Amino acid sequence: AYPFHNDSGLYAYLGKVVAQGGMLYRDFYENKPPGAAMMVSVFWRAFGSWWPGYVLSQMVLVFAAAAVLARAVRQHVGEHAWLATFLAGVVFFNFGWAVYSGFQLESIQIFFTTLAAAAMIHALCAGDWKDALTAGLCAGCAAMIKPNGLAGGAAFFAVLLWQGRTIGFRRSAELIGAFCAVAAVP
């Protein structure tokens, strides 16, 4: 709506400071974790002050996240659910008031959070520790932007503990351990 207005301008400048070697919290202060500045610096390095690049990137991230989630739903829920999941994701991952200024940290975070959620669905349905590792890595990247990026992990743990009766508590613990070990990496 407004190029580099309010938050989006602040985030782009935050990325610029980090990309140009500035020191976060000294040369520029923002109350976000350092990971937010590191992530946004990628966009500054790619687009500089070219506003359409930020908006188009956000759109691509939203569509990719919706597609990944729809694919997981198609595989594990059924063919009937993928289109509704994709369309709901495209709309709600880019909900109007949250992205009023065209570029928000939440759009980057939701990309990683949704990838984590899709990997969690695969891990819960197939019991594969590689999916739990992927979920942990993606959730860790989401948490670099804002700590609530790990919230899906709590739900994942709760479901795994509930499934412990069925799949075995040892298997549940292995999947939780794989998630935690890799979520700490970012």
C-alpha positions in Angstrom: 0.0 0.0 0.0 2.7 2.5 1.0 6.3 1.7 0.1 8.6 1.4 3.1 5.8 2.7 5.4 5.9 2.1 9.1 7.1 -1.5 9.9 8.2 -2.4 6.4 10.5 0.6 6.2 11.9 -0.2 9.6 12.6 -3.8 8.6 14.2 -2.9 5.3 16.5 -0.4 7.1 17.2 -3.1 9.8 18.3 -5.4 7.0 20.4 -2.6 5.4 22.3 -1.9 8.6 23.2 -5.6 9.0 24.0 -6.1 5.3 26.3 -3.2 5.3 28.2 -4.4 8.4 26.5 -2.2 11.0 26.1 -3.5 14.5 22.6 -4.3 15.6 21.5 -2.6 18.8 24.3 -0.1 18.5 23.9 1.4 15.0 20.2 0.7 14.9 17.9 -0.4 17.6 14.8 -2.6 17.2 13.4 -4.9 19.8 13.3 -8.0 17.5 15.7 -10.9 17.9 19.0 -10.7 15.9 17.6 -13.4 13.6 15.0 -11.0 12.2 17.8 -8.6 11.1 19.8 -11.4 9.6 16.7 -12.7 7.6 15.7 -9.3 6.4 19.3 -8.5 5.4 18.9 -11.2 2.7 16.1 -9.1 1.2 18.1 -5.9 1.4 21.0 -7.6 -0.3 18.7 -8.9 -3.1 16.6 -5.9 -3.6 18.1 -2.8 -2.0 15.5 -0.1 -2.1 13.5 -1.7 -5.0 10.1 -1.9 -3.2 8.4 -4.3 -5.7 11.0 -7.0 -4.8 9.9 -7.0 -1.2 6.2 -7.2 -2.1 6.7 -9.9 -4.7 9.0 -11.9 -2.4 6.3 -11.9 0.3 3.7 -13.1 -2.3 6.0 -15.9 -3.4 6.6 -17.0 0.2 2.9 -17.0 0.9 2.1 -19.1 -2.2 5.0 -21.5 -1.6 3.9 -22.0 2.0 0.3 -22.6 1.0 1.4 -25.1 -1.7 3.6 -27.1 0.7 0.9 -27.3 3.3 -1.7 -28.3 0.6 0.6 -31.0 -0.6 1.0 -32.5 2.9 -2.8 -32.4 3.4 -3.3 -34.1 0.0 -1.0 -36.9 1.0 -2.2 -37.5 4.5 -5.8 -36.2 4.7 -7.1 -36.8 1.2 -7.4 -35.4 -2.3 -10.6 -33.6 -1.4 -8.8 -31.2 1.1 -5.8 -29.9 -0.9 -7.5 -27.1 -2.8 -9.3 -25.7 0.2 -6.1 -25.8 2.2 -4.2 -24.0 -0.6 -6.8 -21.3 -1.1 -7.2 -20.7 2.7 -3.5 -20.5 3.0 -3.1 -18.0 0.2 -5.8 -15.8 1.8 -5.0 -16.1 5.5 -1.2 -16.2 5.3 -1.5 -12.7 3.7 -4.4 -11.4 5.7 -5.0 -7.7 5.0 -4.4 -5.9 8.3 -1.3 -7.9 9.0 0.4 -7.0 5.8 -1.0 -3.5 5.3 2.4 -2.0 4.5 3.3 -4.8 2.0 6.2 -6.4 3.8 6.1 -7.9 7.3 8.2 -10.2 9.4 5.2 -12.3 9.9 5.1 -13.2 6.2 8.7 -14.5 6.4 8.0 -16.3 9.7 4.8 -17.9 8.4 6.8 -19.4 5.5 9.1 -21.2 7.9 6.3 -22.0 10.3 4.2 -23.6 7.6 7.1 -25.6 6.3 7.6 -26.8 9.9 3.9 -27.7 10.1 3.9 -29.7 6.9 7.0 -31.6 8.1 5.2 -32.2 11.4 2.3 -33.7 9.6 4.6 -36.0 7.7 6.4 -37.0 10.9 3.2 -37.7 12.7 1.8 -39.8 9.9 4.9 -41.6 8.8 7.0 -41.5 12.0 10.1 -40.6 10.1 12.8 -38.8 12.1 14.0 -37.0 9.0 10.7 -35.2 8.9 11.1 -34.3 12.6 14.5 -32.9 11.8 13.1 -30.8 8.9 10.3 -29.5 11.2 12.9 -28.5 13.8 15.1 -26.7 11.4 12.1 -24.8 9.9 10.7 -24.0 13.3 14.1 -22.8 14.5 14.3 -20.4 11.5 10.8 -19.1 12.3 11.9 -18.5 15.9 14.9 -16.5 14.7 12.4 -13.9 13.6 10.1 -14.1 16.6 10.2 -16.7 19.4 6.6 -17.7 18.8 7.9 -19.5 15.7 8.4 -22.5 18.1 4.7 -22.6 19.1 4.0 -25.4 16.6 6.7 -27.4 18.2 4.7 -27.5 21.5 1.6 -28.9 19.6 3.9 -31.4 17.9 5.2 -32.6 21.3 1.7 -32.8 22.7 0.5 -35.0 19.8 3.6 -37.1 20.0 3.1 -37.7 23.7 -0.5 -38.5 23.0 0.5 -40.9 20.2 3.1 -42.5 22.6 0.5 -45.0 23.5 0.1 -46.1 19.9 3.6 -45.7 18.4 5.5 -46.2 21.6 7.0 -43.6 23.9 10.5 -44.4 22.8 9.6 -43.5 19.2 7.8 -40.3 20.4 10.9 -39.3 22.4 13.1 -39.9 19.3 11.0 -37.6 17.2 10.9 -34.9 19.9 14.6 -35.2 20.3 15.2 -34.9 16.6 13.0 -31.8 16.5 14.8 -30.2 19.5 18.3 -31.0 18.4 17.8 -29.3 15.0 15.6 -26.4 16.2 18.5 -25.2 18.3 20.8 -24.9 15.2 19.5 -21.7 13.8 
